């Protein structure tokens, strides 16, 4: 049995994390879990083996093959199949309402199982709003380029009547009147499973070029309007190989918070 991180090392690291995790995790429980996972072979059910061994008696638990969670007070131990880490993370997001803590202080043990590599992390059984990551960056709409600014280098130095007509369906969909009311926010959508599962497509648009390539910087445009948490975001790509997202200027801070909490924050303009 190859231990990459021993339980004793976890006990030492726990002292650095006492403010977050305080429940006592029985060493015997961890040892028995590692023993079972190290001997069970392909196509056997780890979760059934834990039940058969009596390790889950009196404890709330849940499993789907990628992730097994066992409640310890207000906290949990999370047995993760590292060969299917992305699936395990998505399961944790769904069940615990937040991301899996894979920090060094949360790691109890990492080991070779009967048919793969596993790790046991501790965490909260349910992540509350108080535990959620809070945005620390303040975003000002004035720091972002507006849709109108896209036309600064155009022949007329700004959008003309044809350009306004082209973008009118998008302005109407966002509920704004001016192209200056929309800003280019990020070069990618949030990449969390929460966004993927919780967002919904409102409408897709195909905006045709005005025909004046010196005036129209975007040419033909494919535009998908998406709603998430009551907010609208547009996923834009055009024939000039420009891809970005458009949001209402007044929603910049709200979207900035979402990007920080749910990934892809580095893509913000």
KEFIPA-509927 format. One line per field, with one value per residue: residue number from 1; chain; x negated, y, z of N, C-alpha, C in turn. Coordinates in steps of 0.1 Angstrom, whole numbers. Example, Ala and Ser with C-alpha at 12.3 -4.5 7.8 and 13.67 -1.06 7.14 Angstrom:
<rs>
doti	[1 | 2]
vexvo	[A | A]
n.px	[-132 | -128]
n.py	[-57 | -22]
n.pz	[78 | 71]
ca.px	[-123 | -137]
ca.py	[-45 | -11]
ca.pz	[78 | 71]
c.px	[-132 | -129]
c.py	[-33 | 0]
c.pz	[78 | 79]
</rs>
This chain:
<rs>
doti	[1 | 2 | 3 | 4 | 5 | 6 | 7 | 8 | 9 | 10 | 11 | 12 | 13 | 14 | 15 | 16 | 17 | 18 | 19 | 20 | 21 | 22 | 23 | 24 | 25 | 26 | 27 | 28 | 29 | 30 | 31 | 32 | 33 | 34 | 35 | 36 | 37 | 38 | 39 | 40 | 41 | 42 | 43 | 44 | 45 | 46 | 47 | 48 | 49 | 50 | 51 | 52 | 53 | 54 | 55 | 56 | 57 | 58 | 59 | 60 | 61 | 62 | 63 | 64 | 65 | 66 | 67 | 68 | 69 | 70 | 71 | 72 | 73 | 74 | 75 | 76 | 77 | 78 | 79 | 80 | 81 | 82 | 83 | 84 | 85 | 86 | 87 | 88 | 89 | 90 | 91 | 92 | 93 | 94 | 95 | 96 | 97 | 98 | 99 | 100 | 101 | 102 | 103 | 104 | 105 | 106 | 107 | 108 | 109 | 110 | 111 | 112 | 113 | 114 | 115 | 116 | 117 | 118 | 119 | 120 | 121 | 122 | 123 | 124 | 125 | 126 | 127 | 128 | 129 | 130 | 131 | 132 | 133 | 134 | 135 | 136 | 137 | 138 | 139 | 140 | 141 | 142 | 143 | 144 | 145 | 146 | 147 | 148 | 149 | 150 | 151 | 152 | 153 | 154 | 155 | 156 | 157 | 158 | 159 | 160 | 161 | 162 | 163 | 164 | 165 | 166 | 167 | 168 | 169 | 170 | 171 | 172 | 173 | 174 | 175 | 176 | 177 | 178 | 179 | 180 | 181 | 182 | 183 | 184 | 185 | 186 | 187 | 188 | 189 | 190 | 191 | 192 | 193 | 194 | 195 | 196 | 197 | 198 | 199 | 200 | 201 | 202 | 203 | 204 | 205 | 206 | 207 | 208 | 209 | 210 | 211 | 212 | 213 | 214 | 215 | 216 | 217 | 218 | 219 | 220 | 221 | 222 | 223 | 224 | 225 | 226 | 227 | 228 | 229 | 230 | 231 | 232 | 233 | 234 | 235 | 236 | 237 | 238 | 239 | 240 | 241 | 242 | 243 | 244 | 245 | 246 | 247 | 248 | 249 | 250 | 251 | 252 | 253 | 254 | 255 | 256 | 257 | 258 | 259 | 260 | 261 | 262 | 263 | 264 | 265 | 266 | 267 | 268 | 269]
vexvo	[A | A | A | A | A | A | A | A | A | A | A | A | A | A | A | A | A | A | A | A | A | A | A | A | A | A | A | A | A | A | A | A | A | A | A | A | A | A | A | A | A | A | A | A | A | A | A | A | A | A | A | A | A | A | A | A | A | A | A | A | A | A | A | A | A | A | A | A | A | A | A | A | A | A | A | A | A | A | A | A | A | A | A | A | A | A | A | A | A | A | A | A | A | A | A | A | A | A | A | A | A | A | A | A | A | A | A | A | A | A | A | A | A | A | A | A | A | A | A | A | A | A | A | A | A | A | A | A | A | A | A | A | A | A | A | A | A | A | A | A | A | A | A | A | A | A | A | A | A | A | A | A | A | A | A | A | A | A | A | A | A | A | A | A | A | A | A | A | A | A | A | A | A | A | A | A | A | A | A | A | A | A | A | A | A | A | A | A | A | A | A | A | A | A | A | A | A | A | A | A | A | A | A | A | A | A | A | A | A | A | A | A | A | A | A | A | A | A | A | A | A | A | A | A | A | A | A | A | A | A | A | A | A | A | A | A | A | A | A | A | A | A | A | A | A | A | A | A | A | A | A | A | A | A | A | A | A | A | A | A | A | A | A | A | A | A | A | A | A]
n.px	[-9 | -8 | -14 | -10 | -6 | -5 | 18 | 9 | -6 | 15 | 28 | 10 | 10 | 36 | 37 | 31 | 54 | 75 | 94 | 112 | 119 | 130 | 140 | 134 | 117 | 119 | 91 | 91 | 113 | 104 | 82 | 95 | 111 | 91 | 80 | 101 | 105 | 81 | 81 | 104 | 115 | 117 | 149 | 161 | 182 | 173 | 187 | 207 | 191 | 181 | 205 | 210 | 189 | 197 | 189 | 203 | 224 | 249 | 241 | 246 | 244 | 233 | 229 | 216 | 199 | 178 | 173 | 174 | 192 | 190 | 207 | 195 | 204 | 208 | 192 | 174 | 160 | 144 | 142 | 123 | 122 | 94 | 89 | 111 | 115 | 128 | 155 | 160 | 156 | 178 | 199 | 195 | 200 | 227 | 239 | 229 | 232 | 211 | 175 | 151 | 128 | 95 | 72 | 39 | 41 | 66 | 63 | 63 | 54 | 37 | 38 | 30 | 55 | 75 | 82 | 72 | 62 | 67 | 80 | 85 | 103 | 111 | 140 | 167 | 200 | 223 | 219 | 223 | 238 | 222 | 198 | 191 | 169 | 160 | 162 | 134 | 125 | 132 | 152 | 155 | 176 | 167 | 142 | 142 | 144 | 170 | 197 | 201 | 176 | 163 | 164 | 146 | 124 | 135 | 146 | 163 | 157 | 174 | 205 | 228 | 260 | 267 | 252 | 263 | 289 | 282 | 275 | 297 | 316 | 301 | 297 | 324 | 330 | 314 | 326 | 318 | 310 | 289 | 257 | 236 | 244 | 238 | 211 | 179 | 170 | 156 | 134 | 143 | 170 | 182 | 167 | 177 | 194 | 218 | 226 | 228 | 249 | 269 | 274 | 294 | 303 | 314 | 319 | 307 | 288 | 281 | 263 | 260 | 234 | 229 | 219 | 200 | 168 | 148 | 161 | 177 | 166 | 171 | 183 | 200 | 219 | 222 | 244 | 251 | 276 | 277 | 291 | 285 | 289 | 307 | 295 | 283 | 262 | 241 | 228 | 204 | 192 | 174 | 169 | 145 | 128 | 131 | 138 | 159 | 176 | 207 | 222 | 247 | 238 | 244 | 245 | 219 | 204 | 218 | 215 | 188 | 184 | 196 | 178 | 155 | 162 | 169 | 151 | 130 | 122 | 98 | 102 | 115 | 117]
n.py	[-12 | 21 | 50 | 84 | 106 | 105 | 97 | 107 | 130 | 145 | 151 | 169 | 190 | 198 | 215 | 239 | 246 | 249 | 268 | 265 | 238 | 217 | 193 | 161 | 136 | 102 | 82 | 55 | 51 | 63 | 46 | 21 | 27 | 32 | 7 | -10 | 2 | -3 | -30 | -38 | -48 | -42 | -34 | -41 | -29 | -1 | 14 | -3 | -21 | -5 | -1 | -28 | -33 | -19 | 7 | 29 | 31 | 48 | 72 | 98 | 95 | 96 | 85 | 81 | 66 | 82 | 99 | 97 | 107 | 113 | 122 | 140 | 152 | 187 | 186 | 169 | 139 | 133 | 110 | 106 | 96 | 99 | 95 | 102 | 129 | 154 | 147 | 140 | 165 | 179 | 165 | 171 | 199 | 198 | 184 | 195 | 221 | 238 | 243 | 215 | 212 | 211 | 217 | 217 | 215 | 204 | 178 | 145 | 119 | 103 | 77 | 45 | 26 | -4 | -4 | 20 | 55 | 72 | 98 | 113 | 139 | 164 | 184 | 208 | 196 | 208 | 236 | 269 | 301 | 319 | 306 | 308 | 319 | 352 | 380 | 400 | 419 | 451 | 462 | 486 | 500 | 520 | 513 | 495 | 487 | 500 | 488 | 507 | 519 | 502 | 512 | 533 | 535 | 535 | 545 | 568 | 574 | 565 | 547 | 546 | 552 | 528 | 510 | 512 | 502 | 476 | 466 | 469 | 448 | 435 | 455 | 459 | 434 | 434 | 454 | 480 | 514 | 526 | 520 | 524 | 515 | 489 | 467 | 453 | 425 | 399 | 374 | 349 | 327 | 321 | 292 | 273 | 244 | 251 | 273 | 261 | 243 | 258 | 280 | 294 | 294 | 322 | 335 | 332 | 351 | 362 | 386 | 406 | 419 | 454 | 459 | 478 | 475 | 492 | 507 | 491 | 472 | 446 | 430 | 401 | 387 | 363 | 357 | 348 | 350 | 347 | 337 | 340 | 335 | 355 | 375 | 389 | 378 | 382 | 361 | 366 | 363 | 369 | 375 | 388 | 375 | 381 | 374 | 377 | 387 | 404 | 426 | 443 | 476 | 484 | 460 | 451 | 448 | 427 | 406 | 404 | 395 | 369 | 357 | 356 | 339 | 316 | 308 | 314 | 340 | 351 | 357 | 381 | 413]
n.pz	[0 | -10 | 6 | 1 | 16 | 50 | 77 | 101 | 94 | 85 | 110 | 121 | 103 | 106 | 127 | 116 | 105 | 122 | 127 | 107 | 103 | 128 | 138 | 152 | 135 | 134 | 136 | 132 | 116 | 92 | 86 | 82 | 60 | 40 | 40 | 30 | 4 | -7 | -12 | -25 | -57 | -93 | -105 | -82 | -55 | -37 | -19 | -9 | 4 | 25 | 39 | 45 | 63 | 85 | 88 | 82 | 98 | 115 | 105 | 82 | 47 | 12 | -22 | -55 | -70 | -81 | -61 | -26 | 2 | 37 | 66 | 93 | 121 | 116 | 96 | 69 | 55 | 24 | 0 | -28 | -62 | -79 | -106 | -119 | -114 | -122 | -125 | -98 | -86 | -97 | -86 | -59 | -59 | -65 | -43 | -19 | -23 | -31 | -38 | -38 | -12 | -18 | -7 | 9 | 37 | 39 | 30 | 39 | 34 | 7 | -16 | -32 | -46 | -50 | -77 | -88 | -81 | -51 | -29 | 3 | 15 | 39 | 47 | 47 | 55 | 44 | 25 | 36 | 29 | 44 | 43 | 17 | -10 | -10 | -31 | -37 | -54 | -67 | -92 | -118 | -141 | -158 | -163 | -183 | -218 | -239 | -260 | -279 | -281 | -297 | -322 | -323 | -340 | -364 | -397 | -394 | -368 | -348 | -341 | -368 | -384 | -396 | -382 | -356 | -362 | -368 | -343 | -328 | -321 | -300 | -281 | -274 | -263 | -240 | -227 | -228 | -241 | -254 | -271 | -255 | -231 | -228 | -220 | -228 | -212 | -205 | -219 | -220 | -209 | -175 | -160 | -142 | -130 | -119 | -134 | -159 | -154 | -143 | -160 | -187 | -221 | -237 | -263 | -296 | -319 | -352 | -366 | -393 | -413 | -420 | -444 | -449 | -444 | -434 | -416 | -400 | -374 | -366 | -385 | -397 | -371 | -345 | -319 | -286 | -262 | -228 | -197 | -162 | -128 | -128 | -143 | -174 | -200 | -229 | -253 | -276 | -309 | -339 | -375 | -376 | -360 | -333 | -300 | -272 | -241 | -235 | -213 | -193 | -183 | -158 | -144 | -140 | -116 | -103 | -121 | -120 | -94 | -97 | -116 | -100 | -80 | -93 | -112 | -141 | -137 | -145 | -171 | -173 | -188]
ca.px	[0 | -16 | -8 | -17 | -5 | 0 | 27 | 2 | -9 | 27 | 30 | 1 | 15 | 49 | 35 | 31 | 67 | 85 | 105 | 122 | 123 | 128 | 145 | 123 | 119 | 113 | 80 | 95 | 122 | 96 | 74 | 104 | 115 | 80 | 78 | 111 | 103 | 69 | 82 | 115 | 110 | 125 | 163 | 167 | 188 | 166 | 197 | 213 | 181 | 181 | 217 | 209 | 180 | 203 | 182 | 213 | 236 | 252 | 236 | 252 | 234 | 238 | 219 | 220 | 188 | 167 | 171 | 182 | 191 | 195 | 209 | 189 | 209 | 212 | 182 | 174 | 148 | 147 | 133 | 123 | 115 | 86 | 89 | 124 | 116 | 137 | 168 | 161 | 158 | 191 | 208 | 194 | 207 | 242 | 243 | 225 | 235 | 199 | 164 | 144 | 116 | 84 | 60 | 30 | 46 | 78 | 59 | 61 | 45 | 37 | 33 | 33 | 66 | 75 | 82 | 70 | 57 | 78 | 76 | 96 | 103 | 121 | 146 | 180 | 210 | 230 | 213 | 233 | 235 | 211 | 186 | 188 | 159 | 165 | 154 | 126 | 122 | 143 | 153 | 161 | 180 | 159 | 129 | 144 | 148 | 184 | 199 | 200 | 162 | 158 | 164 | 138 | 115 | 142 | 145 | 170 | 153 | 184 | 215 | 237 | 274 | 267 | 246 | 274 | 299 | 277 | 274 | 310 | 322 | 294 | 301 | 337 | 330 | 308 | 334 | 311 | 312 | 276 | 246 | 227 | 250 | 233 | 196 | 172 | 165 | 146 | 132 | 149 | 180 | 178 | 164 | 181 | 205 | 230 | 230 | 232 | 261 | 279 | 277 | 303 | 302 | 326 | 321 | 295 | 289 | 271 | 263 | 253 | 225 | 235 | 214 | 189 | 158 | 140 | 170 | 182 | 155 | 174 | 187 | 211 | 218 | 231 | 245 | 260 | 280 | 278 | 295 | 280 | 292 | 315 | 287 | 281 | 248 | 241 | 216 | 202 | 181 | 177 | 160 | 132 | 121 | 132 | 148 | 160 | 190 | 213 | 232 | 251 | 228 | 249 | 243 | 205 | 199 | 225 | 209 | 174 | 185 | 198 | 166 | 145 | 166 | 172 | 141 | 127 | 120 | 86 | 106 | 121 | 109]
ca.py	[0 | 33 | 62 | 96 | 115 | 97 | 103 | 115 | 143 | 153 | 156 | 180 | 201 | 202 | 226 | 251 | 249 | 247 | 278 | 261 | 224 | 214 | 180 | 151 | 125 | 90 | 76 | 41 | 52 | 65 | 34 | 11 | 31 | 29 | -8 | -15 | 7 | -9 | -44 | -40 | -48 | -36 | -38 | -43 | -16 | 3 | 19 | -15 | -27 | 3 | -5 | -42 | -33 | -12 | 19 | 40 | 29 | 60 | 83 | 101 | 94 | 96 | 81 | 78 | 60 | 91 | 106 | 92 | 117 | 108 | 133 | 139 | 165 | 196 | 185 | 156 | 134 | 131 | 100 | 111 | 89 | 109 | 92 | 109 | 141 | 164 | 142 | 141 | 179 | 183 | 159 | 179 | 211 | 196 | 179 | 204 | 235 | 245 | 235 | 206 | 218 | 202 | 224 | 208 | 213 | 195 | 165 | 135 | 108 | 100 | 63 | 36 | 17 | -16 | -1 | 34 | 63 | 79 | 108 | 116 | 153 | 169 | 196 | 210 | 188 | 217 | 250 | 279 | 314 | 325 | 299 | 310 | 328 | 365 | 388 | 411 | 429 | 460 | 465 | 499 | 499 | 529 | 507 | 485 | 493 | 498 | 484 | 519 | 522 | 493 | 519 | 545 | 535 | 533 | 557 | 579 | 576 | 561 | 540 | 554 | 547 | 514 | 502 | 512 | 493 | 462 | 462 | 472 | 436 | 432 | 465 | 456 | 422 | 437 | 464 | 493 | 522 | 531 | 511 | 527 | 509 | 476 | 467 | 440 | 421 | 388 | 367 | 335 | 325 | 314 | 278 | 264 | 235 | 258 | 281 | 252 | 236 | 268 | 291 | 290 | 302 | 331 | 336 | 333 | 361 | 364 | 400 | 407 | 431 | 466 | 460 | 487 | 469 | 502 | 513 | 480 | 465 | 433 | 422 | 392 | 384 | 353 | 362 | 340 | 357 | 337 | 342 | 332 | 342 | 367 | 384 | 386 | 380 | 378 | 354 | 372 | 359 | 375 | 371 | 394 | 366 | 387 | 367 | 383 | 387 | 417 | 427 | 457 | 483 | 484 | 447 | 447 | 442 | 414 | 396 | 403 | 386 | 356 | 352 | 354 | 328 | 304 | 305 | 322 | 354 | 356 | 361 | 394 | 423]
ca.pz	[0 | -11 | 12 | -3 | 28 | 61 | 86 | 111 | 88 | 85 | 123 | 123 | 94 | 111 | 136 | 108 | 99 | 133 | 126 | 97 | 106 | 142 | 142 | 154 | 126 | 140 | 128 | 129 | 104 | 80 | 83 | 76 | 46 | 31 | 39 | 20 | -9 | -12 | -15 | -34 | -71 | -104 | -106 | -68 | -50 | -25 | -10 | -3 | 13 | 36 | 46 | 51 | 74 | 96 | 90 | 79 | 108 | 123 | 98 | 69 | 36 | -1 | -31 | -69 | -77 | -82 | -48 | -14 | 13 | 50 | 75 | 107 | 127 | 106 | 85 | 62 | 48 | 10 | -7 | -42 | -72 | -86 | -121 | -123 | -105 | -127 | -121 | -84 | -82 | -101 | -76 | -47 | -61 | -64 | -30 | -8 | -27 | -31 | -43 | -30 | -7 | -21 | -1 | 16 | 50 | 39 | 26 | 50 | 29 | -7 | -16 | -43 | -43 | -58 | -92 | -91 | -71 | -43 | -19 | 13 | 20 | 48 | 43 | 54 | 49 | 36 | 25 | 38 | 23 | 51 | 39 | 3 | -12 | -12 | -41 | -31 | -64 | -71 | -107 | -122 | -155 | -165 | -167 | -194 | -231 | -242 | -274 | -287 | -283 | -307 | -334 | -322 | -351 | -377 | -407 | -389 | -354 | -339 | -348 | -376 | -383 | -400 | -370 | -346 | -367 | -367 | -329 | -321 | -314 | -288 | -272 | -269 | -255 | -227 | -221 | -228 | -253 | -260 | -272 | -243 | -219 | -228 | -219 | -230 | -198 | -204 | -232 | -218 | -199 | -163 | -163 | -132 | -133 | -115 | -145 | -169 | -151 | -139 | -170 | -197 | -233 | -240 | -277 | -304 | -329 | -363 | -370 | -406 | -415 | -427 | -457 | -449 | -436 | -428 | -406 | -391 | -369 | -362 | -397 | -393 | -357 | -339 | -305 | -278 | -250 | -217 | -184 | -151 | -116 | -131 | -150 | -188 | -206 | -243 | -258 | -289 | -318 | -352 | -386 | -374 | -350 | -320 | -291 | -259 | -236 | -233 | -202 | -190 | -175 | -144 | -138 | -140 | -103 | -100 | -129 | -115 | -83 | -102 | -122 | -90 | -72 | -101 | -122 | -153 | -134 | -153 | -185 | -173 | -195]
c.px	[-9 | -9 | -17 | -17 | 2 | 9 | 20 | -2 | 3 | 30 | 22 | 6 | 28 | 48 | 35 | 44 | 78 | 97 | 116 | 128 | 120 | 132 | 133 | 127 | 112 | 103 | 84 | 104 | 114 | 88 | 83 | 108 | 104 | 78 | 88 | 108 | 90 | 70 | 94 | 110 | 121 | 139 | 169 | 172 | 181 | 177 | 204 | 204 | 180 | 193 | 215 | 199 | 185 | 197 | 192 | 225 | 237 | 247 | 243 | 241 | 241 | 226 | 224 | 209 | 176 | 163 | 180 | 180 | 197 | 196 | 203 | 193 | 213 | 202 | 183 | 160 | 152 | 137 | 134 | 116 | 108 | 86 | 102 | 126 | 126 | 152 | 170 | 163 | 173 | 201 | 208 | 202 | 222 | 246 | 240 | 227 | 222 | 187 | 157 | 131 | 104 | 71 | 51 | 35 | 59 | 75 | 56 | 51 | 47 | 31 | 37 | 44 | 65 | 76 | 81 | 64 | 68 | 72 | 88 | 93 | 114 | 128 | 159 | 190 | 219 | 223 | 224 | 229 | 223 | 198 | 182 | 177 | 165 | 156 | 147 | 123 | 134 | 141 | 161 | 164 | 172 | 146 | 130 | 148 | 163 | 185 | 197 | 185 | 156 | 156 | 155 | 128 | 121 | 141 | 151 | 166 | 164 | 195 | 224 | 251 | 275 | 262 | 257 | 285 | 295 | 278 | 287 | 316 | 315 | 297 | 314 | 338 | 324 | 317 | 327 | 313 | 300 | 266 | 236 | 232 | 245 | 217 | 191 | 166 | 154 | 145 | 138 | 160 | 175 | 177 | 169 | 193 | 218 | 235 | 235 | 246 | 273 | 283 | 287 | 302 | 315 | 329 | 308 | 298 | 278 | 273 | 254 | 245 | 233 | 230 | 202 | 178 | 149 | 148 | 174 | 171 | 158 | 179 | 199 | 209 | 228 | 231 | 256 | 263 | 283 | 282 | 290 | 282 | 299 | 308 | 285 | 266 | 249 | 228 | 214 | 191 | 185 | 167 | 147 | 124 | 121 | 142 | 147 | 174 | 194 | 223 | 236 | 241 | 232 | 247 | 229 | 201 | 206 | 218 | 195 | 174 | 187 | 185 | 155 | 149 | 167 | 162 | 140 | 125 | 108 | 90 | 113 | 112 | 102]
c.py	[12 | 45 | 74 | 106 | 107 | 105 | 112 | 129 | 152 | 159 | 168 | 192 | 206 | 214 | 240 | 255 | 248 | 256 | 273 | 247 | 220 | 200 | 170 | 139 | 113 | 84 | 62 | 41 | 54 | 53 | 23 | 14 | 28 | 15 | -14 | -10 | 2 | -23 | -47 | -39 | -42 | -42 | -41 | -29 | -12 | 7 | 8 | -21 | -18 | 0 | -19 | -42 | -25 | 2 | 31 | 40 | 42 | 73 | 86 | 101 | 94 | 92 | 79 | 71 | 68 | 97 | 100 | 102 | 111 | 120 | 130 | 152 | 174 | 195 | 172 | 152 | 130 | 122 | 102 | 101 | 98 | 107 | 99 | 121 | 151 | 160 | 143 | 156 | 184 | 177 | 167 | 192 | 209 | 192 | 189 | 218 | 244 | 237 | 226 | 213 | 208 | 208 | 213 | 205 | 205 | 181 | 156 | 125 | 106 | 86 | 56 | 26 | 4 | -15 | 13 | 42 | 71 | 89 | 110 | 130 | 155 | 182 | 198 | 201 | 196 | 231 | 260 | 292 | 321 | 319 | 302 | 320 | 341 | 372 | 399 | 422 | 438 | 463 | 478 | 498 | 509 | 524 | 497 | 493 | 490 | 493 | 495 | 522 | 513 | 501 | 532 | 546 | 534 | 546 | 569 | 582 | 572 | 554 | 550 | 547 | 533 | 505 | 501 | 503 | 479 | 457 | 464 | 460 | 433 | 442 | 463 | 444 | 425 | 448 | 477 | 501 | 525 | 520 | 513 | 521 | 494 | 476 | 453 | 436 | 410 | 381 | 352 | 336 | 319 | 299 | 268 | 255 | 242 | 266 | 272 | 246 | 247 | 279 | 285 | 300 | 309 | 331 | 337 | 343 | 359 | 378 | 401 | 420 | 442 | 467 | 469 | 482 | 480 | 509 | 503 | 471 | 450 | 424 | 414 | 387 | 372 | 356 | 354 | 348 | 346 | 344 | 333 | 341 | 355 | 378 | 380 | 388 | 375 | 372 | 358 | 366 | 365 | 371 | 378 | 387 | 373 | 379 | 374 | 382 | 401 | 416 | 441 | 464 | 483 | 471 | 442 | 441 | 429 | 403 | 394 | 393 | 371 | 349 | 349 | 341 | 315 | 302 | 314 | 336 | 360 | 361 | 375 | 404 | 432]
c.pz	[0 | -6 | 7 | 8 | 39 | 70 | 97 | 106 | 88 | 99 | 126 | 115 | 99 | 120 | 129 | 103 | 110 | 132 | 116 | 100 | 120 | 146 | 143 | 144 | 131 | 131 | 124 | 117 | 91 | 76 | 77 | 62 | 36 | 29 | 29 | 6 | -16 | -16 | -24 | -49 | -81 | -104 | -92 | -64 | -37 | -15 | -2 | 7 | 26 | 45 | 53 | 63 | 86 | 98 | 88 | 89 | 116 | 117 | 85 | 58 | 23 | -11 | -45 | -77 | -79 | -69 | -37 | -3 | 26 | 60 | 88 | 113 | 116 | 94 | 78 | 58 | 34 | 4 | -22 | -51 | -81 | -102 | -127 | -115 | -109 | -123 | -106 | -79 | -86 | -91 | -63 | -48 | -60 | -50 | -19 | -11 | -27 | -36 | -33 | -25 | -9 | -16 | 7 | 30 | 51 | 36 | 38 | 45 | 14 | -9 | -29 | -39 | -51 | -73 | -95 | -79 | -64 | -34 | -10 | 17 | 30 | 43 | 51 | 47 | 40 | 37 | 26 | 30 | 30 | 48 | 25 | 1 | -16 | -22 | -33 | -41 | -67 | -86 | -109 | -137 | -163 | -169 | -178 | -207 | -234 | -257 | -283 | -290 | -293 | -320 | -334 | -334 | -365 | -385 | -401 | -374 | -344 | -348 | -356 | -375 | -387 | -389 | -359 | -350 | -365 | -353 | -321 | -315 | -301 | -278 | -265 | -260 | -241 | -220 | -219 | -241 | -261 | -261 | -260 | -231 | -218 | -228 | -222 | -217 | -198 | -217 | -231 | -208 | -187 | -165 | -152 | -136 | -129 | -126 | -156 | -167 | -148 | -149 | -180 | -209 | -235 | -254 | -284 | -316 | -340 | -368 | -383 | -406 | -423 | -441 | -459 | -439 | -429 | -416 | -396 | -387 | -366 | -374 | -392 | -379 | -353 | -324 | -298 | -265 | -240 | -204 | -173 | -138 | -118 | -139 | -164 | -192 | -220 | -247 | -273 | -296 | -332 | -362 | -385 | -364 | -336 | -312 | -277 | -253 | -233 | -221 | -200 | -181 | -160 | -137 | -137 | -127 | -100 | -109 | -125 | -103 | -87 | -108 | -111 | -82 | -80 | -112 | -134 | -150 | -141 | -167 | -185 | -179 | -185]
</rs>
